[in-house]
Amino acid sequence: MLKAAIVYLQGSGGNLLSRTLSLSEKTVAYLPVEYSQQQPYLKLSAPDRFAFYNNWDHTDWIKSESLSIWYKHGSQDFINYENSNLWLIDQFHPAMFEFESNKNVLWNGINSWEHLIFIKYLDSSVELIKKLAKLKRPDMTHVLQIERTELNTFAKMKSTYQANFINWEHMREKNSYIDAIESLSQKLDLDLDLELVVKLWESWKIATDKLLNE
């Protein structure tokens, strides 16, 4: 089932949010590629998911992001996620989500997703978001993509689609992040273990701050 699509700028915490919401045992887990053939149907406990997700490493963020939803890399078929009894909470940068929605191959119309979740941000935060995107993924051209397409595409999407919003600025503070996650958990019926949510956020924040301060 296509439960939720998270749309976010590179560098604005999409991996944290998708892993947090997918701590729910009702969802498809984000996993290494060796689990790609089992992924759409593999039931994992919240502690087992946390063990995979809690891998933030400020010295090698690329490795930290080795968990994925594997149809995007050709290692699974999208229809298996669509037909699974587990709920898919997937993540997209704005231009990619717009491209896939307009193509109408993987899903037919935006309403195929039960929920949209946008990570919004203040204009004053854009430079820091771009800095994080560059530091976390120096192997990719995220900053150029943000400047050329992502900002304008996201602005258009926010004015076009109805969505649940979470503020990136709130994601950087524990109390406001947990409040936002509690609200999303209720809306999506996720039954999240908030102790694990806190632990995952704390390790993400420590690694992110170390990356910024080096």
ROSE-4610 file (N, C-alpha, C; in Angstrom, 1 decimal, always signed):
// ROSE-4610
residu = [M/M/M/L/L/L/K/K/K/A/A/A/A/A/A/I/I/I/V/V/V/Y/Y/Y/L/L/L/Q/Q/Q/G/G/G/S/S/S/G/G/G/G/G/G/N/N/N/L/L/L/L/L/L/S/S/S/R/R/R/T/T/T/L/L/L/S/S/S/L/L/L/S/S/S/E/E/E/K/K/K/T/T/T/V/V/V/A/A/A/Y/Y/Y/L/L/L/P/P/P/V/V/V/E/E/E/Y/Y/Y/S/S/S/Q/Q/Q/Q/Q/Q/Q/Q/Q/P/P/P/Y/Y/Y/L/L/L/K/K/K/L/L/L/S/S/S/A/A/A/P/P/P/D/D/D/R/R/R/F/F/F/A/A/A/F/F/F/Y/Y/Y/N/N/N/N/N/N/W/W/W/D/D/D/H/H/H/T/T/T/D/D/D/W/W/W/I/I/I/K/K/K/S/S/S/E/E/E/S/S/S/L/L/L/S/S/S/I/I/I/W/W/W/Y/Y/Y/K/K/K/H/H/H/G/G/G/S/S/S/Q/Q/Q/D/D/D/F/F/F/I/I/I/N/N/N/Y/Y/Y/E/E/E/N/N/N/S/S/S/N/N/N/L/L/L/W/W/W/L/L/L/I/I/I/D/D/D/Q/Q/Q/F/F/F/H/H/H/P/P/P/A/A/A/M/M/M/F/F/F/E/E/E/F/F/F/E/E/E/S/S/S/N/N/N/K/K/K/N/N/N/V/V/V/L/L/L/W/W/W/N/N/N/G/G/G/I/I/I/N/N/N/S/S/S/W/W/W/E/E/E/H/H/H/L/L/L/I/I/I/F/F/F/I/I/I/K/K/K/Y/Y/Y/L/L/L/D/D/D/S/S/S/S/S/S/V/V/V/E/E/E/L/L/L/I/I/I/K/K/K/K/K/K/L/L/L/A/A/A/K/K/K/L/L/L/K/K/K/R/R/R/P/P/P/D/D/D/M/M/M/T/T/T/H/H/H/V/V/V/L/L/L/Q/Q/Q/I/I/I/E/E/E/R/R/R/T/T/T/E/E/E/L/L/L/N/N/N/T/T/T/F/F/F/A/A/A/K/K/K/M/M/M/K/K/K/S/S/S/T/T/T/Y/Y/Y/Q/Q/Q/A/A/A/N/N/N/F/F/F/I/I/I/N/N/N/W/W/W/E/E/E/H/H/H/M/M/M/R/R/R/E/E/E/K/K/K/N/N/N/S/S/S/Y/Y/Y/I/I/I/D/D/D/A/A/A/I/I/I/E/E/E/S/S/S/L/L/L/S/S/S/Q/Q/Q/K/K/K/L/L/L/D/D/D/L/L/L/D/D/D/L/L/L/D/D/D/L/L/L/E/E/E/L/L/L/V/V/V/V/V/V/K/K/K/L/L/L/W/W/W/E/E/E/S/S/S/W/W/W/K/K/K/I/I/I/A/A/A/T/T/T/D/D/D/K/K/K/L/L/L/L/L/L/N/N/N/E/E/E]
num = [1/1/1/2/2/2/3/3/3/4/4/4/5/5/5/6/6/6/7/7/7/8/8/8/9/9/9/10/10/10/11/11/11/12/12/12/13/13/13/14/14/14/15/15/15/16/16/16/17/17/17/18/18/18/19/19/19/20/20/20/21/21/21/22/22/22/23/23/23/24/24/24/25/25/25/26/26/26/27/27/27/28/28/28/29/29/29/30/30/30/31/31/31/32/32/32/33/33/33/34/34/34/35/35/35/36/36/36/37/37/37/38/38/38/39/39/39/40/40/40/41/41/41/42/42/42/43/43/43/44/44/44/45/45/45/46/46/46/47/47/47/48/48/48/49/49/49/50/50/50/51/51/51/52/52/52/53/53/53/54/54/54/55/55/55/56/56/56/57/57/57/58/58/58/59/59/59/60/60/60/61/61/61/62/62/62/63/63/63/64/64/64/65/65/65/66/66/66/67/67/67/68/68/68/69/69/69/70/70/70/71/71/71/72/72/72/73/73/73/74/74/74/75/75/75/76/76/76/77/77/77/78/78/78/79/79/79/80/80/80/81/81/81/82/82/82/83/83/83/84/84/84/85/85/85/86/86/86/87/87/87/88/88/88/89/89/89/90/90/90/91/91/91/92/92/92/93/93/93/94/94/94/95/95/95/96/96/96/97/97/97/98/98/98/99/99/99/100/100/100/101/101/101/102/102/102/103/103/103/104/104/104/105/105/105/106/106/106/107/107/107/108/108/108/109/109/109/110/110/110/111/111/111/112/112/112/113/113/113/114/114/114/115/115/115/116/116/116/117/117/117/118/118/118/119/119/119/120/120/120/121/121/121/122/122/122/123/123/123/124/124/124/125/125/125/126/126/126/127/127/127/128/128/128/129/129/129/130/130/130/131/131/131/132/132/132/133/133/133/134/134/134/135/135/135/136/136/136/137/137/137/138/138/138/139/139/139/140/140/140/141/141/141/142/142/142/143/143/143/144/144/144/145/145/145/146/146/146/147/147/147/148/148/148/149/149/149/150/150/150/151/151/151/152/152/152/153/153/153/154/154/154/155/155/155/156/156/156/157/157/157/158/158/158/159/159/159/160/160/160/161/161/161/162/162/162/163/163/163/164/164/164/165/165/165/166/166/166/167/167/167/168/168/168/169/169/169/170/170/170/171/171/171/172/172/172/173/173/173/174/174/174/175/175/175/176/176/176/177/177/177/178/178/178/179/179/179/180/180/180/181/181/181/182/182/182/183/183/183/184/184/184/185/185/185/186/186/186/187/187/187/188/188/188/189/189/189/190/190/190/191/191/191/192/192/192/193/193/193/194/194/194/195/195/195/196/196/196/197/197/197/198/198/198/199/199/199/200/200/200/201/201/201/202/202/202/203/203/203/204/204/204/205/205/205/206/206/206/207/207/207/208/208/208/209/209/209/210/210/210/211/211/211/212/212/212/213/213/213/214/214/214]
x = [+0.8/+0.0/+0.9/+0.5/+1.3/+0.8/+1.4/+0.9/+1.3/+2.5/+2.9/+4.1/+4.1/+5.3/+5.8/+7.1/+7.8/+8.5/+8.3/+8.9/+9.8/+11.0/+11.9/+13.1/+13.7/+15.0/+16.1/+17.1/+18.3/+18.9/+19.3/+19.9/+18.9/+17.6/+16.6/+16.0/+16.7/+16.3/+15.3/+15.3/+14.3/+14.6/+15.9/+16.3/+15.9/+16.1/+15.7/+14.2/+13.4/+12.0/+11.5/+12.0/+11.5/+11.8/+13.0/+13.4/+12.6/+12.3/+11.6/+10.2/+9.5/+8.1/+8.1/+9.2/+9.3/+9.8/+9.9/+10.1/+8.9/+7.7/+6.5/+6.5/+6.1/+6.1/+5.0/+4.2/+3.2/+3.8/+5.0/+5.5/+6.6/+6.9/+8.1/+9.3/+10.3/+11.5/+12.5/+13.3/+14.5/+15.6/+16.2/+17.1/+18.3/+19.4/+20.5/+20.1/+20.9/+20.5/+20.4/+21.1/+21.0/+19.7/+18.8/+17.5/+16.4/+16.9/+16.0/+14.9/+15.2/+14.2/+13.1/+13.4/+12.5/+11.7/+12.3/+11.9/+10.4/+9.6/+8.2/+7.4/+7.8/+7.0/+7.6/+8.8/+9.6/+9.1/+8.6/+8.2/+9.3/+9.6/+10.7/+10.1/+10.7/+10.3/+10.9/+10.3/+10.9/+12.3/+12.7/+14.1/+15.1/+14.6/+15.4/+15.6/+14.5/+14.6/+15.5/+15.4/+16.3/+17.8/+18.1/+19.4/+20.0/+19.1/+19.6/+19.7/+18.7/+18.6/+19.6/+20.0/+20.9/+22.4/+22.6/+24.0/+24.6/+24.1/+24.7/+26.2/+26.9/+28.4/+28.9/+29.3/+29.7/+30.9/+31.7/+32.9/+32.6/+31.4/+31.1/+29.5/+29.0/+27.5/+27.0/+27.8/+27.4/+27.0/+27.9/+27.6/+26.3/+26.1/+24.9/+23.7/+23.7/+22.5/+22.4/+23.1/+23.1/+21.8/+20.9/+19.6/+18.6/+17.7/+16.9/+15.6/+14.7/+13.6/+14.0/+14.1/+15.0/+14.4/+13.2/+12.6/+13.3/+13.8/+14.4/+15.7/+16.3/+17.6/+17.5/+16.3/+16.1/+16.2/+16.2/+16.4/+15.1/+14.0/+12.7/+11.7/+10.4/+9.4/+8.4/+8.1/+7.2/+5.9/+5.4/+4.1/+4.1/+5.2/+5.3/+5.1/+5.5/+5.3/+3.9/+3.3/+1.9/+1.0/+1.3/+0.4/+0.7/+1.8/+2.1/+1.1/+1.0/+0.2/+0.9/+2.2/+3.0/+2.8/+2.9/+2.7/+4.0/+4.0/+5.2/+5.2/+6.2/+6.5/+7.8/+7.7/+8.8/+9.2/+10.4/+10.9/+11.4/+11.2/+11.5/+12.0/+12.9/+13.2/+12.1/+11.8/+10.7/+10.7/+11.8/+11.8/+11.5/+12.0/+11.8/+10.4/+9.8/+8.4/+7.5/+7.7/+7.0/+7.1/+8.3/+8.6/+7.8/+7.9/+7.2/+5.7/+5.2/+3.7/+3.2/+4.0/+3.6/+3.7/+4.7/+4.9/+3.7/+3.1/+2.0/+2.3/+3.5/+3.9/+3.9/+4.6/+4.6/+3.2/+2.7/+1.4/+0.6/-0.7/-1.6/-2.3/-1.7/-2.3/-1.8/-1.8/-1.2/-2.0/-3.3/-4.1/-3.8/-2.9/-2.5/-1.8/-1.2/-0.6/-1.6/-1.8/-2.8/-2.5/-1.2/-0.7/+0.5/+0.6/+1.8/+2.3/+3.6/+4.3/+5.4/+5.3/+6.3/+7.2/+8.5/+9.4/+9.6/+8.9/+9.0/+10.1/+10.4/+11.6/+11.4/+12.1/+12.1/+13.2/+12.9/+13.9/+15.3/+15.3/+16.6/+17.4/+16.7/+17.4/+18.0/+17.7/+18.1/+19.6/+20.4/+21.9/+22.4/+21.9/+22.3/+21.9/+20.7/+20.3/+21.2/+21.5/+22.5/+23.8/+24.3/+25.6/+25.5/+24.5/+24.3/+24.3/+23.5/+23.5/+24.8/+25.7/+27.0/+27.9/+27.8/+28.7/+28.3/+27.0/+26.6/+26.8/+26.6/+26.8/+27.7/+29.0/+29.9/+30.1/+29.5/+29.6/+28.5/+27.6/+26.4/+26.4/+25.6/+25.5/+24.2/+24.0/+22.7/+22.6/+23.6/+23.5/+23.0/+23.6/+23.2/+21.8/+21.4/+20.0/+19.0/+19.4/+18.5/+18.3/+19.4/+19.4/+18.7/+18.9/+18.3/+16.8/+16.5/+15.1/+14.3/+15.0/+14.3/+13.5/+14.1/+13.4/+12.1/+12.2/+11.0/+10.0/+10.4/+9.5/+8.8/+9.5/+8.9/+7.9/+8.2/+7.3/+6.0/+6.1/+4.9/+4.1/+4.8/+4.0/+3.3/+4.0/+3.3/+2.1/+2.0/+0.8/-0.2/+0.1/-0.8/-1.4/-0.6/-1.1/-1.5/-2.5/-2.7/-1.8/-1.2/-0.2/-0.1/+0.5/+0.9/+2.3/+2.5/+3.8/+4.5/+5.8/+6.7/+7.8/+8.1/+9.1/+10.5/+11.4/+12.8/+13.4/+13.0/+13.6/+13.2/+12.0/+11.5/+12.2/+12.7/+13.4/+14.7/+15.3/+16.6/+16.5/+15.3/+15.2/+14.4/+14.8/+14.2/+12.7/+12.4/+11.0/+10.0/+10.4/+9.5/+9.4/+10.5/+10.5/+9.6/+9.8/+8.9/+7.5/+7.1/+5.7/+5.2/+6.0/+5.6/+5.4/+6.3/+6.3/+5.0/+4.7/+3.5/+2.3/+2.2/+1.1/+1.0/+2.1/+2.1/+1.8/+2.3/+2.0/+0.5/-0.2/-1.6/-2.3/-1.9/-2.6/-2.5/-1.3/-1.0/-1.3/-1.6/-1.9/-0.7/+0.4/+1.7/+2.0/+1.5/+1.9/+3.4/+4.0/+5.5/+5.9/+7.1/+7.8/+8.6/+8.1/+8.7/+10.1/+10.3/+11.7/+12.7/+12.3/+13.2/+13.3/+12.2/+12.2/+13.2/+13.2/+14.1/+15.6/+15.8/+17.2/+17.7/+16.9/+17.3/+17.6/+16.7/+17.0/+18.2/+18.5/+19.7/+21.0/+21.0/+22.2/+22.4/+21.3/+21.3/+21.8/+21.3/+21.7/+23.2/+23.7/+25.1/+25.9/+25.6/+26.4/+26.3/+25.1/+25.0/+25.8/+25.7/+26.5/+28.0/+28.4/+29.9/+30.3/+29.4/+29.7/+29.8/+28.9/+28.9/+30.0/+30.5/+31.5/+33.0/+33.1/+34.5/+35.1]
y = [-1.2/+0.0/+1.2/+2.2/+3.5/+4.4/+4.4/+5.1/+6.6/+6.9/+8.3/+8.6/+9.7/+10.2/+11.4/+11.3/+12.5/+13.2/+14.5/+15.4/+16.4/+16.5/+17.4/+17.8/+19.0/+19.4/+18.5/+18.2/+17.6/+18.4/+17.7/+18.3/+18.7/+18.5/+18.9/+17.8/+16.7/+15.7/+14.6/+14.4/+13.4/+12.0/+11.7/+10.3/+10.1/+11.2/+11.0/+10.8/+11.6/+11.5/+10.2/+9.7/+8.5/+7.3/+7.3/+6.2/+6.3/+7.5/+7.7/+7.1/+7.5/+7.0/+5.5/+5.0/+3.6/+2.8/+3.3/+2.5/+1.8/+2.2/+1.5/+0.1/-0.9/-2.3/-2.5/-1.5/-1.6/-1.3/-0.8/-0.2/-1.1/-0.8/-1.4/-0.8/-1.6/-1.1/-0.7/+0.3/+0.7/-0.2/-0.8/-1.9/-1.8/-2.5/-2.7/-3.5/-3.4/-4.0/-5.6/-6.2/-7.6/-8.1/-7.2/-7.6/-7.1/-6.7/-6.1/-7.1/-8.4/-9.3/-9.6/-9.4/-9.6/-8.4/-7.2/-6.0/-5.7/-5.8/-5.4/-6.2/-7.4/-8.2/-8.6/-8.1/-8.5/-7.8/-8.5/-7.9/-7.9/-6.7/-6.5/-5.8/-6.1/-5.4/-4.0/-3.1/-1.8/-1.8/-2.6/-2.6/-3.1/-4.0/-4.5/-3.4/-2.7/-1.5/-0.5/-0.2/+0.8/+0.4/-0.9/-1.4/-1.1/-1.2/-0.8/+0.7/+1.5/+2.9/+3.7/+3.3/+4.1/+3.9/+4.3/+4.1/+5.5/+6.6/+7.9/+8.0/+8.4/+8.5/+9.8/+10.7/+12.0/+11.9/+10.8/+10.6/+10.0/+9.4/+8.7/+8.7/+9.8/+9.9/+9.1/+9.0/+8.2/+6.8/+6.2/+4.8/+4.8/+5.9/+6.0/+6.0/+6.4/+6.5/+5.2/+4.1/+2.9/+2.2/+2.6/+2.0/+2.6/+1.8/+2.4/+1.6/+2.1/+1.4/+0.9/-0.4/-0.8/-0.9/-0.6/-0.5/+0.6/+1.7/+2.8/+2.5/+1.4/+1.0/-0.3/-0.7/-1.8/-3.1/-3.2/-4.4/-5.0/-4.3/-4.8/-4.2/-4.7/-4.2/-3.3/-2.1/-1.2/-1.9/-2.7/-3.3/-4.1/-4.7/-5.5/-4.7/-3.4/-2.5/-2.1/-1.8/-1.4/-2.4/-3.7/-4.8/-5.4/-4.9/-5.4/-5.0/-5.9/-5.5/-4.5/-4.4/-3.4/-2.0/-1.0/+0.4/+1.0/+1.5/+2.1/+3.6/+4.1/+5.5/+5.8/+6.4/+6.6/+8.1/+8.4/+9.7/+10.2/+11.5/+12.0/+13.4/+13.8/+15.2/+15.8/+17.1/+17.6/+17.3/+17.5/+17.3/+15.9/+14.9/+13.5/+13.1/+13.7/+13.4/+13.9/+15.1/+15.7/+14.9/+14.5/+13.7/+12.4/+11.6/+10.4/+10.5/+11.6/+11.8/+12.2/+13.0/+13.3/+12.2/+11.3/+10.1/+9.1/+9.0/+8.1/+6.6/+6.2/+4.8/+4.0/+4.5/+3.8/+4.0/+5.2/+5.4/+6.3/+6.2/+6.9/+8.0/+9.2/+10.3/+10.4/+11.7/+11.9/+11.3/+11.0/+10.4/+8.9/+8.3/+7.0/+6.9/+8.0/+8.1/+8.5/+7.8/+8.1/+9.5/+9.7/+11.0/+11.6/+12.9/+13.6/+14.3/+14.2/+14.9/+15.8/+17.1/+18.0/+18.5/+18.5/+19.2/+20.6/+21.5/+22.9/+23.6/+24.8/+25.5/+27.0/+27.8/+29.2/+29.6/+30.7/+31.1/+31.3/+31.7/+32.0/+30.7/+29.6/+28.3/+27.6/+28.2/+27.5/+27.4/+28.4/+28.3/+27.2/+27.0/+25.9/+24.6/+24.5/+23.2/+22.8/+23.8/+23.5/+23.1/+23.7/+23.3/+21.9/+21.5/+20.1/+19.2/+19.5/+18.7/+18.4/+19.5/+19.3/+18.5/+18.8/+18.0/+16.6/+16.3/+14.9/+14.0/+14.7/+13.9/+14.6/+14.7/+15.3/+14.6/+13.4/+12.6/+13.0/+13.9/+14.3/+15.8/+16.2/+17.6/+18.2/+18.0/+18.4/+19.9/+20.6/+22.1/+22.7/+22.2/+22.7/+22.3/+21.1/+20.7/+21.6/+21.9/+22.7/+24.1/+24.7/+26.0/+26.0/+25.0/+25.0/+24.6/+23.6/+23.0/+22.8/+22.4/+21.9/+23.0/+24.2/+25.3/+25.7/+25.9/+26.3/+25.2/+24.0/+22.9/+22.7/+22.8/+22.6/+23.7/+24.9/+26.0/+25.8/+25.3/+25.1/+23.9/+22.9/+21.8/+22.2/+23.0/+23.4/+24.2/+24.9/+25.7/+24.9/+23.7/+22.9/+21.8/+21.1/+19.9/+20.1/+19.4/+19.3/+18.3/+18.7/+17.8/+18.1/+17.2/+17.4/+18.0/+19.0/+19.7/+19.4/+19.3/+19.4/+20.4/+21.3/+22.3/+21.8/+22.1/+21.6/+22.3/+23.5/+24.1/+23.4/+22.9/+22.1/+20.7/+20.2/+18.9/+19.0/+20.2/+20.4/+20.5/+20.5/+20.6/+19.4/+18.7/+17.5/+17.6/+18.5/+18.6/+18.9/+19.9/+20.2/+19.1/+18.3/+17.2/+16.1/+15.8/+14.7/+15.1/+16.4/+16.8/+16.6/+17.0/+16.8/+15.3/+14.5/+13.0/+12.4/+12.8/+12.3/+12.7/+13.9/+14.3/+13.5/+13.3/+12.5/+11.0/+10.5/+9.1/+8.9/+9.8/+9.7/+9.8/+10.7/+10.9/+9.6/+9.0/+7.9/+6.5/+6.6/+5.4/+4.4/+5.0/+4.2/+3.5/+4.0/+3.4/+3.3/+4.5/+4.5/+4.4/+3.8/+3.7/+5.0/+5.9/+7.2/+7.2/+6.2/+6.1/+5.9/+5.0/+4.8/+6.0/+6.7/+7.9/+8.9/+9.1/+10.0/+9.6/+8.3/+7.8/+8.0/+7.7/+7.9/+9.4/+10.3/+11.7/+12.1/+11.7/+12.1/+11.7/+10.5/+10.1/+10.9/+11.1/+11.9/+13.3/+13.9/+15.3/+15.4/+14.4/+14.4/+14.3/+13.4/+13.2/+14.5/+15.0/+16.2/+17.4/+17.6/+18.7/+18.5/+17.3/+17.0/+17.4/+17.0/+17.3/+18.8/+19.5/+21.0/+21.7/+21.1/+21.8/+21.4/+20.4/+20.0/+21.1]
z = [+0.0/+0.0/+0.0/-0.8/-0.9/+0.2/+1.4/+2.5/+2.5/+2.2/+2.2/+1.3/+0.7/-0.1/+0.7/+1.1/+1.7/+0.6/+0.5/-0.5/+0.2/-0.2/+0.6/-0.3/+0.1/-0.5/+0.0/-0.9/-0.5/+0.7/+1.7/+2.9/+4.0/+3.8/+4.8/+5.6/+5.7/+6.7/+6.2/+4.9/+4.4/+4.8/+4.9/+5.4/+6.9/+7.7/+9.1/+9.2/+8.5/+8.6/+8.1/+6.9/+6.4/+7.3/+7.8/+8.8/+10.0/+10.5/+11.8/+11.6/+10.5/+10.3/+10.0/+9.4/+9.1/+10.2/+11.4/+12.6/+12.9/+12.4/+12.6/+11.9/+12.7/+12.2/+11.1/+10.9/+9.8/+8.5/+8.4/+7.2/+6.6/+5.3/+4.6/+5.3/+5.6/+6.2/+5.2/+5.5/+4.7/+5.0/+4.0/+4.2/+3.2/+3.6/+2.6/+1.4/+0.4/-0.9/-0.8/+0.1/+0.2/+0.7/+1.1/+1.5/+0.5/-0.7/-1.7/-2.1/-2.3/-2.7/-1.7/-0.4/+0.6/+1.0/+0.7/+1.3/+1.3/+0.2/+0.2/+1.2/+1.6/+2.5/+3.8/+4.1/+5.2/+6.5/+7.4/+8.7/+9.7/+10.2/+11.2/+12.4/+13.5/+14.8/+14.7/+15.6/+15.7/+16.1/+17.1/+17.5/+16.4/+15.6/+14.5/+13.4/+13.2/+12.2/+12.8/+14.1/+14.7/+14.5/+14.6/+14.5/+13.1/+12.1/+10.7/+10.6/+11.1/+10.8/+11.6/+12.7/+13.6/+13.1/+11.9/+11.3/+10.9/+11.4/+11.0/+11.3/+10.4/+10.5/+9.9/+10.7/+10.1/+9.2/+9.4/+8.5/+7.2/+7.1/+5.8/+5.7/+5.4/+5.3/+4.1/+3.1/+1.9/+2.3/+3.2/+3.7/+4.6/+5.3/+6.2/+5.3/+4.1/+3.2/+2.3/+2.7/+1.9/+2.0/+2.9/+3.0/+2.0/+1.4/+0.4/+0.2/-0.6/-1.2/-2.6/-2.8/-3.9/-5.3/-5.4/-6.8/-7.6/-6.8/-7.5/-8.1/-7.7/-8.2/-9.1/-9.5/-10.3/-9.7/-8.3/-7.6/-7.1/-7.4/-7.0/-8.0/-8.0/-8.8/-8.0/-8.4/-7.7/-7.3/-8.2/-7.9/-6.7/-6.3/-5.1/-3.8/-3.9/-2.7/-2.7/-3.9/-4.0/-3.5/-3.8/-3.4/-2.0/-1.4/-0.1/+1.0/+2.0/+3.2/+4.1/+3.9/+4.6/+3.9/+4.6/+4.1/+3.6/+2.4/+1.9/+2.2/+2.9/+3.1/+2.4/+1.2/+0.4/+0.4/-0.1/-0.1/-1.5/-1.8/-3.1/-3.0/-3.8/-4.0/-5.0/-4.9/-5.6/-7.1/-7.8/-9.3/-9.6/-8.8/-9.1/-8.9/-7.8/-7.5/-8.6/-9.0/-10.1/-11.4/-11.7/-12.9/-12.9/-11.8/-11.7/-11.7/-11.1/-11.0/-12.4/-13.2/-14.5/-15.5/-15.3/-16.2/-16.1/-14.9/-14.7/-15.1/-14.7/-15.0/-13.7/-12.6/-11.4/-10.6/-10.6/-10.0/-10.9/-10.8/-11.7/-10.8/-10.9/-10.1/-8.7/-8.3/-6.9/-5.8/-6.1/-5.0/-4.8/-5.6/-5.4/-4.0/-3.6/-2.2/-1.2/-0.2/+0.8/+1.5/+1.7/+2.3/+1.6/+1.5/+1.1/+2.3/+2.5/+3.6/+3.0/+3.2/+2.7/+3.9/+3.7/+4.7/+4.2/+4.8/+4.4/+5.2/+4.8/+5.4/+5.2/+6.0/+5.9/+4.8/+4.1/+3.1/+3.7/+5.0/+5.7/+5.9/+5.8/+6.1/+4.8/+3.7/+2.4/+2.3/+2.7/+2.6/+3.5/+4.7/+5.6/+5.0/+4.5/+3.8/+2.7/+1.9/+0.8/+1.3/+2.3/+2.9/+3.4/+4.1/+4.5/+3.4/+2.3/+1.2/+0.6/+0.5/-0.1/+0.8/+2.2/+3.1/+3.2/+3.2/+3.4/+2.1/+0.9/-0.3/-1.3/-1.0/-1.9/-3.2/-3.3/-4.6/-5.5/-5.1/-5.9/-6.2/-7.1/-7.5/-6.9/-5.6/-5.0/-5.0/-4.7/-4.6/-6.0/-7.1/-8.4/-8.7/-8.3/-8.5/-7.7/-6.5/-5.6/-6.3/-6.7/-7.3/-8.7/-9.5/-10.8/-10.9/-10.1/-10.3/-9.0/-7.9/-6.8/-6.1/-5.9/-5.2/-5.9/-7.2/-7.9/-8.0/-8.2/-8.3/-6.9/-5.8/-4.5/-4.2/-4.6/-4.4/-5.1/-6.3/-7.2/-6.5/-6.1/-5.5/-4.2/-3.4/-2.1/-2.3/-3.5/-3.7/-4.5/-5.0/-5.8/-5.0/-4.2/-3.6/-2.1/-1.6/-0.2/+0.4/+1.5/+2.2/+3.6/+4.4/+5.7/+5.7/+6.6/+6.6/+7.9/+7.8/+8.9/+8.6/+9.6/+9.4/+9.6/+8.7/+8.8/+10.1/+10.4/+11.6/+12.8/+12.9/+14.0/+14.1/+13.0/+13.0/+13.6/+13.8/+14.4/+15.9/+16.5/+17.9/+18.4/+19.4/+19.8/+20.2/+21.0/+21.5/+20.4/+19.5/+18.4/+17.4/+17.2/+16.3/+16.8/+18.1/+18.6/+18.6/+18.8/+18.7/+17.3/+16.3/+14.9/+14.6/+15.1/+14.8/+15.4/+16.7/+17.3/+16.5/+16.0/+15.2/+13.9/+13.2/+12.0/+12.3/+13.4/+13.7/+13.9/+14.5/+14.7/+13.4/+12.6/+11.3/+10.4/+10.4/+9.6/+10.3/+11.6/+12.3/+12.4/+12.8/+12.8/+14.1/+15.2/+16.5/+16.7/+16.6/+16.8/+18.2/+18.4/+19.7/+19.8/+20.7/+20.7/+21.4/+22.2/+22.8/+21.7/+20.7/+19.6/+18.7/+18.5/+17.7/+18.3/+19.6/+20.3/+20.1/+20.3/+20.1/+18.7/+17.7/+16.3/+16.1/+16.6/+16.3/+17.0/+18.2/+19.0/+18.3/+17.7/+17.0/+15.7/+15.0/+13.8/+14.1/+15.1/+15.5/+15.9/+16.6/+17.0/+15.7/+14.8/+13.6/+12.7/+12.6/+11.8/+12.3/+13.6/+14.2/+14.1/+14.2/+14.0/+12.6/+11.6/+10.2/+10.0/+10.6/+10.4/+11.0/+12.1/+12.9/+12.6/+11.7/+11.4/+10.4]
